[in-house]
Amino acid sequence: MNDTEYHAHADALLRRLEIQMDAWLQDDVIDIDTQRSGGVLELSFPDGSKIVVNKQPPLQEIWLAARAGGFHFKWDGAVWRDTKTGAEFVALFNEQASGQARKTLVLE
């Protein structure tokens, strides 16, 4: 994958997250704050915990930092997959976000 493709896929994921957070707020699912600065998206949960999703262009990865730990994802041609477990980003994000929110959250 070249750099242009990496940025397109990574930016699409960050936009998808921002759209979902806005929908959760609008639908009164959870009071979650988002802040984006370039390739870093910070999600703040009601209990004060955070999830940070950020681009890592030199490695062509997406990193997710949550209360449970840090995860690194590479594009496999179809989805972002954890470099250690092979877990798909959306499944892992849903797990981490739901744990921190103490309610089921599903990234659509």
DSSP file with accessible surface (Angstrom, degrees, kcal/mol):
  #  RESIDUE AA STRUCTURE BP1 BP2  ACC     N-H-->O    O-->H-N    N-H-->O    O-->H-N    TCO  KAPPA ALPHA  PHI   PSI    X-CA   Y-CA   Z-CA
    1    1 A M              0   0   87      0, 0.0     2,-0.1     0, 0.0    74,-0.0   0.000 360.0 360.0 360.0 134.8    0.0    0.0    0.0
    2    2 A N     >  -     0   0   85      1,-0.1     4,-2.4     4,-0.0     5,-0.2  -0.353 360.0 -99.7 -87.2 172.9    1.4    3.4   -0.8
    3    3 A D  H  > S+     0   0  103      1,-0.2     4,-2.6     2,-0.2     5,-0.2   0.868 120.9  55.0 -62.0 -38.0    1.2    6.5    1.4
    4    4 A T  H  > S+     0   0  115      1,-0.2     4,-2.1     2,-0.2    -1,-0.2   0.930 110.4  45.7 -62.4 -43.8   -1.8    8.0   -0.4
    5    5 A E  H  > S+     0   0   91      2,-0.2     4,-2.5     1,-0.2     5,-0.2   0.916 111.5  52.9 -65.7 -42.2   -3.8    4.8    0.1
    6    6 A Y  H  X S+     0   0    0     -4,-2.4     4,-2.9     1,-0.2     5,-0.3   0.950 110.7  46.2 -57.3 -50.6   -2.8    4.5    3.7
    7    7 A H  H  X S+     0   0   62     -4,-2.6     4,-2.8     1,-0.2     5,-0.3   0.886 110.9  53.4 -62.7 -37.2   -4.0    8.1    4.4
    8    8 A A  H  X S+     0   0   56     -4,-2.1     4,-1.9    -5,-0.2    -1,-0.2   0.944 114.2  41.0 -63.1 -46.7   -7.2    7.5    2.6
    9    9 A H  H  X S+     0   0   62     -4,-2.5     4,-1.8     2,-0.2    -2,-0.2   0.913 117.7  47.4 -68.3 -42.5   -8.1    4.4    4.6
   10   10 A A  H  X S+     0   0    0     -4,-2.9     4,-2.2    -5,-0.2    -2,-0.2   0.929 112.9  47.7 -66.6 -44.5   -6.9    5.9    7.9
   11   11 A D  H  X S+     0   0   43     -4,-2.8     4,-2.6    -5,-0.3     5,-0.2   0.879 108.9  55.2 -65.3 -36.1   -8.7    9.2    7.4
   12   12 A A  H  X S+     0   0   43     -4,-1.9     4,-2.4    -5,-0.3    -1,-0.2   0.903 108.0  49.4 -63.1 -39.6  -11.9    7.3    6.5
   13   13 A L  H  X S+     0   0   10     -4,-1.8     4,-2.4     2,-0.2    -2,-0.2   0.938 110.9  48.4 -65.2 -45.0  -11.7    5.4    9.8
   14   14 A L  H  X S+     0   0    0     -4,-2.2     4,-2.4     1,-0.2    -2,-0.2   0.918 112.6  48.9 -62.7 -40.5  -11.3    8.5   11.8
   15   15 A R  H  X S+     0   0  124     -4,-2.6     4,-2.7     2,-0.2    -1,-0.2   0.911 109.1  53.4 -63.6 -41.9  -14.2   10.2   10.0
   16   16 A R  H  X S+     0   0   97     -4,-2.4     4,-2.3     1,-0.2    -2,-0.2   0.917 109.9  48.0 -59.6 -42.4  -16.3    7.1   10.6
   17   17 A L  H  X S+     0   0    0     -4,-2.4     4,-2.7     2,-0.2    -1,-0.2   0.930 111.2  49.9 -64.2 -45.1  -15.6    7.3   14.3
   18   18 A E  H  X S+     0   0   50     -4,-2.4     4,-2.3     1,-0.2    -2,-0.2   0.920 111.0  49.3 -61.2 -42.5  -16.4   11.0   14.5
   19   19 A I  H  X S+     0   0  117     -4,-2.7     4,-2.2     1,-0.2    -1,-0.2   0.919 112.1  48.9 -63.1 -42.1  -19.7   10.4   12.7
   20   20 A Q  H  X S+     0   0   17     -4,-2.3     4,-2.7    -5,-0.2    -2,-0.2   0.916 109.8  50.7 -65.8 -41.9  -20.6    7.6   15.1
   21   21 A M  H  X S+     0   0    0     -4,-2.7     4,-2.3     1,-0.2    11,-0.2   0.925 110.6  50.0 -62.5 -41.5  -19.7    9.6   18.2
   22   22 A D  H  X S+     0   0   91     -4,-2.3     4,-2.8    -5,-0.2    -1,-0.2   0.909 111.0  49.6 -61.6 -40.6  -21.9   12.5   16.8
   23   23 A A  H  X S+     0   0   28     -4,-2.2     4,-2.8     2,-0.2     6,-0.2   0.913 109.1  51.5 -66.2 -41.6  -24.8   10.0   16.3
   24   24 A W  H  <>S+     0   0   13     -4,-2.7     5,-2.8     2,-0.2     6,-0.8   0.908 113.2  45.8 -61.6 -40.9  -24.4    8.6   19.8
   25   25 A L  H ><5S+     0   0   65     -4,-2.3     3,-1.3     3,-0.2    -2,-0.2   0.947 114.3  47.0 -64.0 -48.9  -24.6   12.1   21.2
   26   26 A Q  H 3<5S+     0   0  165     -4,-2.8    -2,-0.2     1,-0.3    -1,-0.2   0.865 114.6  46.4 -63.5 -37.4  -27.6   13.1   19.1
   27   27 A D  T 3<5S-     0   0  111     -4,-2.8    -1,-0.3    -5,-0.2    -2,-0.2   0.348 111.8-120.1 -88.0   5.9  -29.4    9.8   19.9
   28   28 A D  T < 5S+     0   0  143     -3,-1.3    -3,-0.2    -4,-0.2     3,-0.1   0.835  72.1 133.9  58.2  37.0  -28.7   10.2   23.6
   29   29 A V  S   <S-     0   0   46     -5,-2.8     2,-0.3     1,-0.4    -4,-0.2   0.901  78.1 -14.7 -78.0 -45.5  -26.8    6.9   23.7
   30   30 A I        -     0   0   11     -6,-0.8     2,-1.4    -9,-0.2    -1,-0.4  -0.974  61.0-119.8-158.6 145.6  -23.9    8.3   25.6
   31   31 A D        +     0   0  105     -2,-0.3     2,-0.4    -3,-0.1    -6,-0.1  -0.723  51.9 162.1 -89.2  88.5  -22.5   11.7   26.5
   32   32 A I        -     0   0    0     -2,-1.4     2,-0.4   -11,-0.2    13,-0.2  -0.920  28.5-147.6-116.0 134.5  -19.1   11.3   24.8
   33   33 A D  E     -A   44   0A  99     11,-2.2    11,-3.1    -2,-0.4     2,-0.4  -0.823  12.8-163.1-100.5 141.5  -16.8   14.1   23.9
   34   34 A T  E     -A   43   0A  50     -2,-0.4     2,-0.4     9,-0.2     9,-0.2  -0.947   9.9-178.6-123.5 145.8  -14.5   14.0   20.9
   35   35 A Q  E     -A   42   0A 131      7,-1.9     7,-3.2    -2,-0.4     2,-0.5  -0.970   6.9-167.2-142.3 126.3  -11.5   16.1   20.0
   36   36 A R  E     +A   41   0A  79     -2,-0.4     2,-0.4     5,-0.2     5,-0.2  -0.961  10.8 175.5-118.4 132.8   -9.5   15.7   16.8
   37   37 A S  E >   -A   40   0A  89      3,-2.6     3,-1.7    -2,-0.5     2,-0.2  -0.918  65.6 -61.1-133.3 102.4   -6.2   17.2   16.1
   38   38 A G  T 3  S-     0   0   60     -2,-0.4    -1,-0.0     1,-0.3     0, 0.0  -0.371 123.9  -6.0  61.4-119.9   -4.7   16.1   12.8
   39   39 A G  T 3  S+     0   0   24     -2,-0.2    16,-2.3    16,-0.1     2,-0.5   0.180 118.7  90.4 -93.2  17.8   -4.4   12.3   12.9
   40   40 A V  E <   -AB  37  54A  59     -3,-1.7    -3,-2.6    14,-0.2     2,-0.5  -0.966  51.1-173.4-120.2 126.1   -5.3   12.0   16.6
   41   41 A L  E     -AB  36  53A   0     12,-3.2    12,-2.8    -2,-0.5     2,-0.5  -0.978   7.0-164.8-118.8 120.4   -8.9   11.4   17.7
   42   42 A E  E     -AB  35  52A  55     -7,-3.2    -7,-1.9    -2,-0.5     2,-0.5  -0.928   1.1-163.9-109.5 126.9   -9.5   11.5   21.5
   43   43 A L  E     -AB  34  51A   0      8,-3.3     8,-2.1    -2,-0.5     2,-0.5  -0.941   4.7-160.1-110.8 125.2  -12.8   10.2   22.9
   44   44 A S  E     -AB  33  50A  23    -11,-3.1   -11,-2.2    -2,-0.5     6,-0.2  -0.929   8.2-152.7-110.9 122.9  -13.6   11.1   26.5
   45   45 A F    >   -     0   0    8      4,-2.9     3,-2.4    -2,-0.5   -13,-0.1  -0.482  30.6-104.1 -91.7 161.5  -16.2    9.0   28.4
   46   46 A P  T 3  S+     0   0   89      0, 0.0    -1,-0.1     0, 0.0    55,-0.1   0.792 119.7  57.5 -56.4 -29.4  -18.5   10.1   31.2
   47   47 A D  T 3  S-     0   0   60     53,-0.3     3,-0.1     1,-0.1    54,-0.0   0.415 121.9-104.5 -83.2   3.6  -16.3    8.4   33.8
   48   48 A G  S <  S+     0   0   55     -3,-2.4    -1,-0.1     1,-0.3     2,-0.0   0.318  80.4 129.4  92.8  -8.7  -13.3   10.5   32.7
   49   49 A S        -     0   0   17     51,-0.2    -4,-2.9    -5,-0.1     2,-0.3  -0.333  42.4-150.5 -75.3 164.3  -11.6    7.6   30.9
   50   50 A K  E     -B   44   0A  96     -6,-0.2     2,-0.4    -3,-0.1    17,-0.2  -0.944  17.6-156.4-135.2 154.6  -10.4    8.0   27.3
   51   51 A I  E     -B   43   0A   0     -8,-2.1    -8,-3.3    -2,-0.3     2,-0.5  -0.996  17.4-163.0-124.1 132.6   -9.8    6.2   24.1
   52   52 A V  E     -BC  42  65A  35     13,-2.5    13,-3.0    -2,-0.4     2,-0.5  -0.978   6.2-173.0-119.3 127.4   -7.3    7.6   21.7
   53   53 A V  E     +BC  41  64A   0    -12,-2.8   -12,-3.2    -2,-0.5     2,-0.3  -0.984  17.5 169.5-116.9 126.4   -7.1    6.5   18.1
   54   54 A N  E     -BC  40  63A  27      9,-2.5     9,-3.0    -2,-0.5     2,-0.2  -0.987  33.5-115.1-143.7 153.0   -4.3    7.9   16.0
   55   55 A K  E     - C   0  62A  31    -16,-2.3     7,-0.2    -2,-0.3   -16,-0.1  -0.586  15.5-165.5 -79.3 143.9   -2.5    7.5   12.7
   56   56 A Q  E >>> + C   0  61A  43      5,-2.7     5,-1.8    -2,-0.2     3,-1.1  -0.725  11.3 178.1-127.1  77.7    1.1    6.2   12.6
   57   57 A P  G >45S+     0   0   50      0, 0.0     3,-0.8     0, 0.0    -1,-0.1   0.846  74.2  59.1 -55.7 -40.5    2.1    7.1    9.0
   58   58 A P  G 345S+     0   0  118      0, 0.0    -2,-0.0     0, 0.0     0, 0.0   0.857 119.3  31.5 -59.7 -30.2    5.7    5.9    9.2
   59   59 A L  G <45S-     0   0   83     -3,-1.1     3,-0.1     2,-0.1     0, 0.0   0.448 105.6-126.7-100.0  -5.3    4.4    2.4   10.1
   60   60 A Q  T <<5 +     0   0   39     -4,-0.9    15,-0.6    -3,-0.8     2,-0.3   0.917  68.0 128.6  52.9  48.8    1.2    2.7    8.0
   61   61 A E  E   < -CD  56  74A  20     -5,-1.8    -5,-2.7    13,-0.1     2,-0.4  -0.834  58.5-136.0-125.8 164.4   -0.7    1.7   11.2
   62   62 A I  E     -CD  55  73A   0     11,-2.0    11,-2.9    -2,-0.3     2,-0.4  -0.979  24.3-155.5-114.6 132.5   -3.6    2.9   13.3
   63   63 A W  E     -CD  54  72A  69     -9,-3.0    -9,-2.5    -2,-0.4     2,-0.5  -0.905   6.6-164.7-111.4 141.8   -3.1    2.8   17.0
   64   64 A L  E     -CD  53  71A   2      7,-2.6     7,-2.5    -2,-0.4     2,-0.5  -0.994   2.4-168.2-124.5 122.5   -5.8    2.5   19.6
   65   65 A A  E     +CD  52  70A  48    -13,-3.0   -13,-2.5    -2,-0.5     2,-0.3  -0.968  19.1 159.4-112.2 123.6   -5.1    3.3   23.3
   66   66 A A  E >   - D   0  69A  14      3,-2.8     3,-1.7    -2,-0.5   -15,-0.1  -0.812  58.0 -90.6-132.6 174.7   -7.7    2.3   25.8
   67   67 A R  T 3  S+     0   0  135      1,-0.3     3,-0.1    -2,-0.3   -16,-0.1   0.863 125.9  54.6 -56.7 -34.3   -7.9    1.7   29.5
   68   68 A A  T 3  S-     0   0   75      1,-0.2     2,-0.3    28,-0.0    -1,-0.3   0.594 122.9 -84.8 -78.6 -11.7   -7.2   -2.0   28.8
   69   69 A G  E <   -D   66   0A  31     -3,-1.7    -3,-2.8     2,-0.0     2,-0.3  -0.893  53.2 -50.7 141.7-168.5   -4.0   -1.3   26.8
   70   70 A G  E     -D   65   0A  55     -2,-0.3     2,-0.4    -5,-0.2    -5,-0.2  -0.828  39.8-169.1-113.0 146.7   -2.7   -0.4   23.4
   71   71 A F  E     -D   64   0A  41     -7,-2.5    -7,-2.6    -2,-0.3     2,-0.4  -0.988   8.7-152.2-136.2 142.8   -3.4   -2.0   20.1
   72   72 A H  E     -D   63   0A  68     -2,-0.4    11,-3.0    -9,-0.2     2,-0.4  -0.957  13.7-164.6-119.5 134.6   -1.8   -1.6   16.6
   73   73 A F  E     -DE  62  82A   0    -11,-2.9   -11,-2.0    -2,-0.4     2,-0.3  -0.945   7.0-166.2-124.8 140.4   -3.7   -2.2   13.4
   74   74 A K  E     -DE  61  81A  88      7,-2.5     7,-2.9    -2,-0.4     2,-0.4  -0.927  32.3-109.2-119.6 146.6   -2.5   -2.7    9.8
   75   75 A W  E     - E   0  80A  59    -15,-0.6     5,-0.2    -2,-0.3   -69,-0.0  -0.584  26.4-169.2 -73.5 127.2   -4.7   -2.5    6.7
   76   76 A D        -     0   0   81      3,-2.6    -1,-0.1    -2,-0.4     4,-0.1   0.293  58.2 -87.5-101.7   9.5   -5.2   -6.0    5.3
   77   77 A G  S    S+     0   0   59      2,-0.2     3,-0.1     1,-0.0    -2,-0.1   0.160 123.4  32.2 104.9 -17.6   -6.8   -4.9    2.0
   78   78 A A  S    S+     0   0   70      1,-0.5     2,-0.3     0, 0.0    -3,-0.1   0.556 123.5   5.8-135.6 -39.6  -10.3   -4.9    3.4
   79   79 A V  S    S-     0   0   38     -5,-0.1    -3,-2.6    10,-0.0     2,-0.5  -0.933  76.2 -93.3-144.9 166.5  -10.2   -4.0    7.1
   80   80 A W  E     -E   75   0A   9     -2,-0.3     9,-2.6    -5,-0.2     2,-0.4  -0.756  46.2-166.7 -84.2 125.6   -7.8   -2.8    9.9
   81   81 A R  E     -EF  74  88A 102     -7,-2.9    -7,-2.5    -2,-0.5     7,-0.2  -0.935  26.1-107.9-120.9 139.0   -6.5   -5.8   11.8
   82   82 A D  E  >  -E   73   0A   9      5,-3.3     4,-1.5    -2,-0.4    -9,-0.3  -0.386  24.9-137.6 -60.7 133.6   -4.6   -6.0   15.1
   83   83 A T  T  4 S+     0   0   69    -11,-3.0    -1,-0.1     1,-0.2   -10,-0.1   0.686  98.2  37.3 -72.1 -17.5   -0.9   -6.9   14.4
   84   84 A K  T  4 S+     0   0  189    -12,-0.4    -1,-0.2     3,-0.1   -11,-0.1   0.846 132.1  18.3 -98.1 -46.2   -0.8   -9.3   17.3
   85   85 A T  T  4 S-     0   0  102      2,-0.1    -2,-0.2     0, 0.0     3,-0.1   0.620  89.4-125.1-104.7 -17.8   -4.2  -11.1   17.4
   86   86 A G     <  +     0   0   32     -4,-1.5    -3,-0.1     1,-0.3   -13,-0.0   0.460  55.6 154.5  82.8   0.6   -5.6  -10.4   14.0
   87   87 A A        -     0   0   34     -6,-0.1    -5,-3.3     1,-0.1    -1,-0.3  -0.307  47.9-112.1 -62.3 145.0   -8.7   -9.0   15.6
   88   88 A E  B  >  -F   81   0A  46     -7,-0.2     4,-2.2     1,-0.1     5,-0.2  -0.537  21.1-121.4 -80.4 144.4  -10.6   -6.5   13.4
   89   89 A F  H  > S+     0   0    1     -9,-2.6     4,-3.4     1,-0.2     5,-0.2   0.894 108.6  52.2 -53.2 -48.9  -10.6   -2.9   14.5
   90   90 A V  H  > S+     0   0   18      1,-0.2     4,-2.9   -10,-0.2    17,-0.3   0.929 110.6  47.6 -60.0 -44.9  -14.4   -2.5   14.8
   91   91 A A  H  > S+     0   0   56      2,-0.2     4,-2.1     1,-0.2    -1,-0.2   0.933 116.2  44.0 -62.2 -43.9  -14.8   -5.6   17.0
   92   92 A L  H  X S+     0   0   12     -4,-2.2     4,-2.6     2,-0.2     5,-0.2   0.913 113.4  50.6 -69.7 -39.6  -11.9   -4.5   19.3
   93   93 A F  H  X S+     0   0    0     -4,-3.4     4,-3.3    -5,-0.2     5,-0.3   0.940 109.7  50.9 -61.2 -46.9  -13.1   -0.9   19.4
   94   94 A N  H  X S+     0   0   29     -4,-2.9     4,-2.3    -5,-0.2    11,-0.4   0.912 111.8  48.2 -57.3 -43.0  -16.7   -2.0   20.3
   95   95 A E  H  X S+     0   0  128     -4,-2.1     4,-2.0    -5,-0.2    -1,-0.2   0.938 116.3  41.5 -62.4 -48.7  -15.3   -4.1   23.1
   96   96 A Q  H  X S+     0   0   16     -4,-2.6     4,-2.2     2,-0.2    -2,-0.2   0.924 116.8  47.0 -68.6 -44.8  -13.1   -1.4   24.5
   97   97 A A  H  X S+     0   0    0     -4,-3.3     4,-2.3    -5,-0.2     6,-0.2   0.918 112.6  50.1 -65.0 -41.7  -15.6    1.4   24.2
   98   98 A S  H  X>S+     0   0   25     -4,-2.3     4,-1.5    -5,-0.3     5,-1.3   0.909 110.3  51.1 -63.3 -40.8  -18.4   -0.7   25.7
   99   99 A G  H  <5S+     0   0   47     -4,-2.0    -1,-0.2    -5,-0.2    -2,-0.2   0.917 114.1  42.7 -63.1 -42.4  -16.2   -1.6   28.6
  100  100 A Q  H  <5S+     0   0    5     -4,-2.2   -53,-0.3     1,-0.2    -1,-0.2   0.818 117.9  45.6 -75.5 -28.7  -15.3    2.0   29.3
  101  101 A A  H  <5S-     0   0   19     -4,-2.3    -1,-0.2     2,-0.3    -2,-0.2   0.637 100.4-134.8 -84.7 -16.6  -18.9    3.2   28.8
  102  102 A R  T  <5S+     0   0  183     -4,-1.5     2,-0.3     1,-0.2    -3,-0.2   0.830  79.3  77.0  60.3  33.9  -20.3    0.3   30.9
  103  103 A K  S   <S-     0   0  100     -5,-1.3     2,-0.4    -6,-0.2    -2,-0.3  -0.960  96.5 -81.9-160.9 159.2  -22.9   -0.2   28.2
  104  104 A T        -     0   0  118     -2,-0.3     2,-0.4    -3,-0.1    -9,-0.1  -0.537  45.6-179.6 -72.3 123.4  -23.0   -1.8   24.8
  105  105 A L        -     0   0    2    -11,-0.4     2,-0.5    -2,-0.4    -7,-0.3  -0.990   6.8-165.7-123.0 135.1  -21.7    0.5   22.1
  106  106 A V        -     0   0   73     -2,-0.4     2,-0.5    -9,-0.1   -15,-0.1  -0.975  15.0-142.3-128.2 118.0  -21.6   -0.6   18.5
  107  107 A L              0   0    6     -2,-0.5   -13,-0.1   -17,-0.3   -90,-0.1  -0.670 360.0 360.0 -75.8 119.6  -19.7    1.2   15.8
  108  108 A E              0   0  163     -2,-0.5   -88,-0.1   -92,-0.1    -1,-0.0  -0.580 360.0 360.0 -95.4 360.0  -21.8    1.0   12.6
